[in-house]
Amino acid sequence: SCKLFFSNDPLKIVRGKGQYVYDEKGRQYLDCINNVAHVGHCHPDIVKAAHEQNQVLNTNSRYLHDNLVDYAERLSKTLPEKLCVFYFLNSGSEANDLALRLARQYTKHEDVVVLD
């Protein structure tokens, strides 16, 4: 069910650094698609933080773990008091699914507007 975005001349991207991605032949491409405007590919601070987090067992949010509570407390201090409930999810897709389910439960409506 996967679709090639460049079916006539598909790209095989093997690595990324900063704002660039590189194909298997070493050709450099400016990445304007993969949200690199945030921090870029392989940003040293993000790689270090991910490495440190991966050394702490916390496979998901199904199990109790102090890091979840610590993060929620730190996050709540940056927001208005009314925003005090947090749902930690695995991905943007899960977040969208939960947001839709919560909205439907709250409004009792099923309709949604989707922009492409």
C-alpha positions in Angstrom: 0.0 0.0 0.0 3.0 2.3 -0.1 3.3 4.8 -2.8 6.5 6.1 -4.4 6.5 9.9 -4.6 8.9 9.9 -7.5 7.9 6.8 -9.5 9.8 7.8 -12.7 13.1 8.4 -10.8 12.7 7.2 -7.2 15.0 8.5 -4.5 16.7 6.1 -2.1 17.6 8.3 0.8 20.1 6.6 3.2 21.0 9.4 5.6 20.3 13.0 6.7 22.3 15.8 8.3 21.0 19.3 9.0 18.7 20.4 6.3 20.0 17.9 3.8 19.3 14.2 2.9 21.6 12.0 0.9 20.9 9.2 -1.6 22.8 5.9 -1.9 25.2 7.6 -4.4 26.1 10.4 -2.0 24.0 13.1 -3.8 22.8 15.8 -1.6 19.2 17.1 -1.6 17.7 20.0 0.3 14.9 18.5 2.4 11.8 20.6 2.2 9.4 17.9 3.2 10.3 16.2 6.4 9.7 18.9 9.1 13.5 19.7 9.2 12.7 23.4 9.8 12.4 22.4 13.5 16.0 21.2 14.2 17.2 19.4 11.1 18.3 15.8 10.7 20.7 14.4 13.2 21.0 17.5 15.3 23.7 16.8 17.9 21.6 18.0 20.9 18.6 15.9 19.8 20.7 12.8 19.1 22.3 13.2 22.6 18.9 13.6 24.3 17.5 10.6 22.5 20.5 8.5 23.4 20.2 9.5 27.1 16.4 8.8 27.0 17.0 5.4 25.4 19.2 4.4 28.3 16.2 4.7 30.6 13.5 2.0 30.4 10.2 3.5 29.4 8.8 1.5 26.6 5.5 3.4 26.4 2.8 5.1 28.5 1.0 1.9 29.5 3.2 1.5 32.5 3.9 3.8 35.4 7.2 5.6 35.2 8.5 8.7 37.1 9.6 10.4 33.9 5.9 10.7 32.8 4.9 12.4 36.0 8.0 14.6 36.1 7.4 15.8 32.6 3.7 16.5 33.2 4.6 18.6 36.2 7.2 20.6 34.3 4.9 21.0 31.4 1.9 22.1 33.6 4.0 25.0 35.0 4.3 26.5 31.5 0.6 26.5 30.8 -2.5 28.1 32.2 -3.8 26.3 35.3 -6.9 25.1 33.4 -4.7 23.0 31.1 -3.7 20.4 33.6 -4.6 17.1 32.0 -2.1 15.4 29.7 -2.3 12.5 27.4 1.1 11.1 26.3 0.9 9.2 23.1 3.2 7.4 20.7 2.7 9.4 17.5 0.9 12.3 15.8 -1.5 9.7 14.4 -2.5 8.5 17.8 -2.8 12.1 19.0 -5.1 13.0 16.1 -7.2 9.8 16.8 -7.5 10.6 20.5 -8.4 14.3 19.8 -11.1 13.2 17.4 -12.5 10.7 19.9 -12.5 13.3 22.7 -14.1 15.9 20.5 -16.8 13.5 19.5 -17.4 12.4 23.1 -17.6 16.1 24.3 -19.7 17.5 21.4 -21.9 14.4 20.8 -21.3 15.1 17.0 -19.7 12.8 14.5 -18.9 15.3 11.7 -15.4 16.7 11.1 -13.8 19.1 8.6 -10.6 18.0 7.1 -8.3 20.3 5.1 -5.7 18.9 2.7 
